[in-house]
Structures are given as structure tokens and as C-alpha cells.
Amino acid sequence: MKQKRFAPAAVADERFIFIMGGADAGGGLLTTIERFDTETNTSEDFATLQQGRIWHQAVLHAGKIYVLGGSRLGPTAEASATVTDTLRANAAERAAFNLYGADPGPSAGTTPEDSMERVDLATRKVSPLPAMPEPRSQFGCAVLNDELYVVGGQRIHAGRRSWTNTVLIYSFATGKWRDGVPMPTPRGTDLAVVDGPFLVAAGGYNGSTSLRNVEAFNPRNNSWILLPALAQASSAHSTAFLGHYLYLFGNFSAPEELTAYDLNTKTSQTYTLSYTPARNTACVVVGKKIYVIGGKSYKQSEPLDRIQVFAPTPRKSE
């Protein structure tokens, strides 16, 4: 990549990967968008966001990228909490930010972001959209049935930070938001669309511990179902769906590991890969390859400018 990026967002079409935002080596939040060509392995500047952000999400729909949520640097949002609660929340906030390895300084903090931007791939124009119903960070996000789903994450609720299981749904047709069916487990998590189609959230973080939970949303009956859990807890990972597997890259406690969850057998295995350890990455699928983008190896290391490529090979029995 042209820049080192911790916790960026990324989307892909048939050839290009669009990489946006994240934190740089100094802890500053990036507004740049770069376009990576998977045929030439070159990257170029593409556009500029109006808001720097980290732990945000992006989706591609009808030739446009929708960038939303995440966190921005700035004062905390617990304005209505008591003094004691505010001090406690700020301490928890700093601990969480340090936990994920992107502390920009001892006096800095982050607050969840509610802004939403649209990037037109044909014109490269970046336009603001009406804000999300509430600020939200570290959530899962995917397009299903021509709608955008925001699942879980961290938010400010009743003046305090919390991890939620609530779901927000954005209609591309009307430009309006509505509430969806909450998933069973409150957490920050990643999200993938799998064949069916279903939404699947695997692993995550609930504010105190990493999780093994795997839950799937079935739009046909508008409900969530519990699937067998991961072989081990995972958080700070990015998720890709390819074949009939969910691939989880970059467990917080073991960033050199990959967990593969077989959606046919509902079982998972963890592998140690010969690649640069990376957590809080973005990942996308182009063709039959998975591209894992940026992130950090460990708390004190600098963000990576690497794009690591994987071509999973199914077992012969499959």
C-alpha cells in the first residue's frame, strides 16, 4: 500500500481493492482512499474522505462505496454521566484503545462516529449522507437483499459506552434507517454474507473478553440462529467467506493464526501461517484469493503497509 494503515476498511470489485481510512504510524486518522490493482499489484491515490476514522466499515453497492461509523479522535461522549462514571468510562476507553494497539498518546481518546459518506467510483466524488441513527464503532457490516446491515459494535447509550447486539438496517432505495432483529450476543464483531444468503457473525469482543460465539441471520424468517462455536475465542480479526468456509485472520491474542470455519460441518480449525502476523486488518475476496490488508502485528509495532494474499486449497474430499 502507499500508506501504513491500522484498522482500515476495504471493499473490492472484480479487479480493484479500495482501501480507506485507518490509523497511521503516529496514531493519526487517515482520510485517504487508495485503489489497489490486483492484476498489476500497484496502488494509487483515489479519493479523500471528509472524516478520518478507525474501526469503521465500508460496503460496495451499485458502483458506489458507502463508508460509515467507526471512531474519531476527540473528547469522550459520556456528557450525561456522573463525574465518577465519566472517569471510569474514560479509563475503560483508554484501556480499550491501548488493548487494540493504536494509542495515539496518553491524553488522546476516541469517540464513536455516526457520519456516513458515499464515494462514486465513476467520478471519484465523495458526498456526505445523513448520519446513522447513533454513533457506532467496531461493528459488523454487510449488504443483504439490497439493504445495508449494521450489526453489534460499540455505541454510546444513555450517556455511557456499551457493547450492543442491536441491528440497524439502511435502505439504499429510500435512504432511511430502521431497526432490525438483535443478534443474540452483544459484541463488536465482523460480518460476512454466505451462500443462502445468510449473515454470519463469528467471534468478537464484549468489552472484557474475546468470544467463540457463531450466529447466523436468516432473512427468510427474520431470525438469528446459534451455530456451533469456534474452536477457540477470537477477536480483532477480519472475516472472509470463500467456498464453504469462513476464514478469520488475525486473532488478537495470536495474530499469526488463521481460523477456518467449515459451514458444511459447522466445525473449525486453527492454523499457524507463515505470514506477517496482523490483527485489526481488513480483508476482501477477489476471484479465488483473499487479500488481508494492513493491521498491526503487536501493540507496540507500527501499522503495516502490506497486502497479504491467500489462495486456500480445499481438501481433495471436498
Legacy VTK file of the C-alpha trace (Angstrom):
# vtk DataFile Version 3.0
C-alpha trace
ASCII
DATASET POLYDATA
POINTS 318 float
0.000 0.000 0.000
1.015 3.634 -0.287
0.409 4.140 3.444
0.617 2.125 6.629
-2.879 1.513 7.972
-4.200 0.109 11.247
-7.885 -0.911 11.266
-8.790 0.366 7.781
-11.872 -0.565 5.774
-11.787 -2.115 2.305
-14.115 -3.219 -0.492
-13.402 -4.906 -3.814
-14.880 -5.291 -7.266
-13.728 -7.794 -9.894
-10.238 -6.265 -10.165
-9.662 -3.372 -7.769
-9.483 -3.119 -3.979
-10.411 0.213 -2.407
-8.707 0.805 0.961
-9.787 3.694 3.163
-9.079 5.290 6.493
-7.416 3.702 9.498
-4.635 4.959 11.766
-1.125 5.798 10.609
2.166 5.162 12.404
1.718 8.246 14.598
-1.835 7.391 15.636
-3.403 9.980 13.356
-6.556 9.019 11.500
-6.324 8.835 7.728
-8.792 10.288 5.234
-7.088 8.871 2.162
-8.543 6.210 -0.137
-6.189 4.207 -2.303
-7.021 1.799 -5.114
-5.015 -1.399 -5.421
-4.919 -3.174 -8.794
-4.864 -6.948 -8.257
-3.605 -7.530 -11.804
-0.586 -5.218 -11.654
-0.067 -5.224 -7.857
0.160 -1.436 -7.828
-1.640 1.128 -5.691
-2.703 4.699 -6.477
-4.389 7.571 -4.678
-8.103 7.506 -5.482
-10.109 9.932 -3.335
-10.264 11.609 0.084
-12.811 11.060 2.823
-14.273 14.044 4.645
-13.810 12.364 8.049
-10.761 10.460 9.274
-11.863 7.295 11.022
-10.748 3.986 12.509
-12.699 0.751 13.236
-15.204 1.807 10.595
-16.832 -0.199 7.804
-17.487 0.165 4.098
-19.638 -1.652 1.536
-19.859 -1.533 -2.250
-23.294 -1.130 -3.830
-24.270 -0.187 -7.390
-20.944 1.405 -8.256
-20.655 3.391 -5.036
-18.804 2.851 -1.770
-20.655 3.618 1.452
-18.275 4.430 4.335
-19.808 4.642 7.788
-19.273 4.801 11.507
-16.057 3.913 13.273
-14.236 6.114 15.789
-12.645 9.520 15.594
-10.136 11.179 17.866
-11.643 13.656 20.256
-13.356 14.108 23.610
-15.452 11.329 25.003
-19.210 11.389 24.539
-20.364 10.478 28.049
-21.592 14.023 28.669
-24.597 12.939 30.717
-22.767 10.533 33.014
-21.814 11.403 36.575
-18.251 12.505 37.323
-17.388 9.078 38.723
-18.919 7.305 35.744
-17.106 9.633 33.360
-13.736 8.922 34.961
-14.453 5.208 34.878
-15.604 5.345 31.260
-12.554 7.347 30.191
-10.248 4.853 31.882
-12.077 1.994 30.178
-11.858 3.829 26.885
-8.104 4.334 27.165
-7.650 0.701 28.158
-9.678 -0.468 25.174
-7.763 1.779 22.795
-4.443 0.529 24.223
-5.704 -3.040 24.027
-6.036 -2.804 20.282
-2.608 -1.278 19.951
-3.295 2.119 18.419
-2.851 4.529 21.321
-2.061 7.923 19.733
-0.937 9.479 23.022
-1.621 9.458 26.756
-4.190 12.271 26.623
-5.955 11.197 23.449
-9.243 9.331 23.277
-11.770 8.233 20.743
-15.484 8.507 20.401
-17.827 6.501 18.160
-18.769 8.214 14.917
-22.186 8.421 13.226
-21.245 10.049 9.911
-21.716 8.326 6.565
-20.095 9.123 3.219
-20.601 7.885 -0.338
-17.806 7.537 -2.901
-18.818 7.386 -6.571
-16.378 5.078 -8.365
-17.108 6.642 -11.760
-16.436 10.261 -10.725
-14.396 9.786 -7.515
-16.713 12.301 -5.862
-17.157 11.943 -2.096
-20.526 13.104 -0.748
-21.902 13.235 2.808
-25.044 11.284 3.594
-27.464 11.644 6.521
-25.899 10.305 9.705
-26.535 6.882 11.190
-29.249 6.760 13.903
-26.471 6.586 16.505
-22.665 6.664 16.584
-21.215 3.175 16.343
-17.739 1.629 16.137
-16.254 -1.874 15.695
-19.457 -3.268 14.233
-20.169 -5.843 11.550
-21.474 -4.564 8.228
-22.712 -6.210 5.024
-25.180 -5.836 2.153
-28.041 -8.307 2.020
-31.131 -8.123 -0.196
-30.278 -4.594 -1.380
-30.003 -3.289 2.178
-27.069 -2.440 4.427
-26.905 -4.171 7.811
-25.010 -2.738 10.799
-24.654 -5.408 13.484
-23.427 -5.012 17.062
-20.398 -2.911 17.946
-19.639 -0.217 20.499
-22.006 2.717 20.970
-22.898 5.482 23.391
-26.184 4.554 25.069
-27.808 6.534 27.887
-24.639 8.606 28.060
-22.300 5.632 28.505
-20.247 3.322 26.327
-21.588 -0.163 25.841
-21.313 -3.147 23.532
-24.570 -3.902 21.800
-26.394 -6.681 19.984
-28.753 -4.286 18.187
-29.057 -4.171 14.401
-29.598 -1.160 12.141
-30.745 -1.546 8.518
-30.269 1.074 5.792
-32.356 1.007 2.627
-30.447 2.106 -0.461
-33.777 2.732 -2.185
-35.220 5.137 0.404
-32.115 6.365 2.192
-33.779 5.617 5.531
-32.783 3.539 8.547
-34.873 1.118 10.587
-34.245 -1.296 13.451
-33.516 -4.938 12.715
-33.737 -8.077 14.856
-30.990 -8.019 17.510
-28.418 -10.788 17.346
-28.195 -12.987 20.457
-24.828 -11.791 21.781
-23.771 -8.150 22.417
-20.279 -7.653 20.964
-18.034 -5.993 18.493
-17.620 -8.369 15.586
-17.033 -8.770 11.881
-19.736 -9.940 9.486
-19.872 -11.996 6.298
-22.548 -12.816 3.731
-22.550 -16.534 2.939
-24.453 -18.665 0.437
-28.154 -18.843 1.137
-27.813 -15.947 1.646
-27.218 -15.534 5.343
-25.279 -13.130 7.535
-22.772 -14.815 9.856
-21.001 -13.204 12.812
-18.158 -15.283 14.260
-16.195 -14.436 17.387
-15.820 -10.877 18.655
-15.243 -8.835 21.798
-17.745 -7.863 24.508
-15.700 -5.301 26.413
-13.958 -7.774 28.693
-13.159 -10.949 26.760
-12.858 -12.486 23.306
-15.719 -14.749 22.243
-16.295 -18.087 20.470
-19.924 -17.394 19.506
-21.060 -18.010 15.930
-24.512 -16.676 14.983
-26.305 -16.511 11.628
-29.173 -14.319 10.450
-31.749 -15.873 8.121
-33.642 -13.147 6.213
-36.355 -15.598 5.113
-37.742 -15.875 8.626
-36.112 -12.714 10.010
-34.376 -14.512 12.851
-30.958 -15.397 14.245
-29.784 -18.933 14.914
-26.925 -20.169 17.077
-24.262 -22.242 15.334
-21.581 -24.399 16.993
-18.881 -22.206 18.488
-15.379 -21.561 17.172
-12.625 -23.930 18.266
-11.105 -21.016 20.173
-12.126 -17.484 21.033
-11.195 -14.791 18.547
-11.388 -11.000 18.365
-9.768 -8.164 16.383
-9.938 -10.387 13.292
-11.252 -9.762 9.802
-13.523 -12.277 8.079
-13.740 -13.607 4.533
-16.132 -16.134 3.001
-14.800 -18.361 0.217
-16.008 -21.782 -0.890
-17.946 -23.005 2.125
-15.536 -21.626 4.709
-15.383 -18.576 6.898
-11.755 -17.511 7.284
-10.844 -15.437 10.360
-7.499 -13.652 10.059
-5.623 -12.099 12.966
-6.867 -13.187 16.369
-5.933 -10.519 18.935
-4.094 -12.956 21.221
-2.485 -14.842 18.308
-2.232 -12.555 15.257
-0.207 -15.140 13.347
-3.152 -17.562 13.302
-5.977 -18.273 10.891
-9.221 -19.953 11.933
-11.192 -21.754 9.217
-14.863 -22.441 9.997
-16.473 -25.084 7.770
-20.094 -24.056 7.210
-20.980 -27.550 5.969
-19.857 -29.393 9.088
-20.075 -26.414 11.482
-16.601 -27.202 12.790
-13.451 -25.092 12.846
-9.697 -25.494 12.977
-6.909 -23.048 13.745
-3.682 -22.875 11.756
-0.409 -21.011 12.234
0.560 -19.413 8.938
3.920 -18.339 7.555
2.947 -14.726 7.102
3.394 -11.410 8.845
1.166 -11.503 11.954
-1.604 -8.943 11.667
-4.725 -8.080 13.661
-7.287 -5.331 13.063
-6.873 -5.794 9.340
-9.383 -5.504 6.522
-9.870 -8.389 4.127
-11.653 -8.871 0.813
-12.120 -11.642 -1.742
-11.196 -11.167 -5.395
-11.673 -14.250 -7.547
-10.432 -17.204 -5.524
-7.952 -15.211 -3.473
-8.255 -13.463 -0.115
-6.412 -10.180 0.392
-5.578 -9.270 4.008
-4.806 -5.581 4.345
-2.774 -3.573 6.863
-3.268 -4.013 10.602
-0.662 -4.392 13.333
1.408 -7.350 14.431
1.508 -6.403 18.106
0.614 -3.497 20.379
3.936 -1.667 20.113
4.556 -2.326 16.423
3.798 0.150 13.665
0.859 -0.357 11.309
1.612 -2.487 8.277
1.616 -1.322 4.683
1.355 -4.907 3.469
-1.361 -6.608 1.468
-1.037 -10.344 2.075
-2.615 -12.751 -0.399
-4.012 -16.212 0.313
-5.356 -18.832 -2.074
-6.948 -21.518 0.144
-6.760 -25.040 -1.259
-9.758 -27.279 -0.447
-9.118 -30.821 0.675
-9.454 -33.465 -2.028
-12.557 -34.891 -0.364
-14.315 -31.570 -0.910
LINES 1 319
318 0 1 2 3 4 5 6 7 8 9 10 11 12 13 14 15 16 17 18 19 20 21 22 23 24 25 26 27 28 29 30 31 32 33 34 35 36 37 38 39 40 41 42 43 44 45 46 47 48 49 50 51 52 53 54 55 56 57 58 59 60 61 62 63 64 65 66 67 68 69 70 71 72 73 74 75 76 77 78 79 80 81 82 83 84 85 86 87 88 89 90 91 92 93 94 95 96 97 98 99 100 101 102 103 104 105 106 107 108 109 110 111 112 113 114 115 116 117 118 119 120 121 122 123 124 125 126 127 128 129 130 131 132 133 134 135 136 137 138 139 140 141 142 143 144 145 146 147 148 149 150 151 152 153 154 155 156 157 158 159 160 161 162 163 164 165 166 167 168 169 170 171 172 173 174 175 176 177 178 179 180 181 182 183 184 185 186 187 188 189 190 191 192 193 194 195 196 197 198 199 200 201 202 203 204 205 206 207 208 209 210 211 212 213 214 215 216 217 218 219 220 221 222 223 224 225 226 227 228 229 230 231 232 233 234 235 236 237 238 239 240 241 242 243 244 245 246 247 248 249 250 251 252 253 254 255 256 257 258 259 260 261 262 263 264 265 266 267 268 269 270 271 272 273 274 275 276 277 278 279 280 281 282 283 284 285 286 287 288 289 290 291 292 293 294 295 296 297 298 299 300 301 302 303 304 305 306 307 308 309 310 311 312 313 314 315 316 317
